Amino acid sequence: MTASQGANSARRGAHLSGQSDNTNGSRTLRELTGEAVRDYCRTLDGHRPVGLYDMVVTEVESALLESVMDHAGGNQTRAARMLGIDRGTLRTKLRRHSL
């Protein structure tokens, strides 16, 4: 791995782990998720959210699975490897999310 590849890999990891790296103006997954949850809570017009954790996890997991499957060209083995889970677990999650 070259120094440039290592630096790019570290930046990608920082975005996924929630560490800030705004040298190119991009925002981290953590920042985007936080903003989305704050926006959602503002739309509740003073009502308290119920089941917020499950809702966010379900929404994020569904988007993650869809994006990774697209990136893997529909190949479940490759997608599972990218996610760090076994193919059977991926298949279960895909069914649960109707993907």
N, C-alpha and C positions, 0 to 999 in steps of 0.2 A: 504494500500500500504506500502510495506517495504521500508526502506531507500535505499536499492539496486535498487528496482524497480523505485523509484523516481529519483535516479541518472541516471539510464538508460533512462528514459523518458526525462529528461532534456537534455541529450546528443543527443538523437534523435531530439528533438526540436531545438537544436543549429544547427544541420546540415541542417535542413529545413529552418531555419531563416537566414542562412548565417553567423552565428557566428562561429569563428574558434575553433576547438577542435581537435588538432592534437596529442593527447596523444597516440593514437594507429596507427598513420600514415595515417589515412583516411583524405580525403579532403572534404570540405563542398560542398553542391550543388551550392552555390554561386561561390566558387572558380572554380569548374568544368565548370559551365556555362560561367564564364568570360574567362577562358582559351579557350573554344570552340569558343566563339565569336572572340577573338583575333586571333586564328588560321584561322578562316574563313576570317577575314579582310586581313590577310597576303596573302591569296590565290588570292585576287582580283588584285594583281599586279599593285597597284597604282590607280585603279579605285575606285570611291566612292560607298559605298553600298547604295542601294535604297530599302526602305521597310524593313529595318533590324528588326525593332520592331515587325511588324506583322509576319515576318518569324520566329523569335526566339520564340515568344509566341505560334505560331501554332505548331512548332516542339516540344517544351517543353510540351505543353498541350497534344499533341498526345501521347508522351512517357509516361506521367503521367497517362493518362487514361488507356493505354494498361497495364501498370505495376500494377495499382490498380485493374483493372478487373481480371488480372491473380492472384493477391494476394487474391482477394475475391472469387476465384474459379468460376468466371463468374456471380456471384450473384449481380445483379444491385442494389438491395436495400442495401446490405452490402457495396458495393463500394461507393454508394452515401453517405452513413453515414460516411464512412472513409474520403471522400472528403469534407464533410460538405455542400453538396448541395442536393437538392431534386432529386428524381429518374427521374422525367420528364426532368429536366435540364441535368442530366447525359445522358439520352437517346438521347436528342437533340445533345449533344456534340459528343456522339458515332457515330451518323449518319453523322455529319459534317466531322468527321475524318475517315469515312468508317471503323469503328471498330465494 
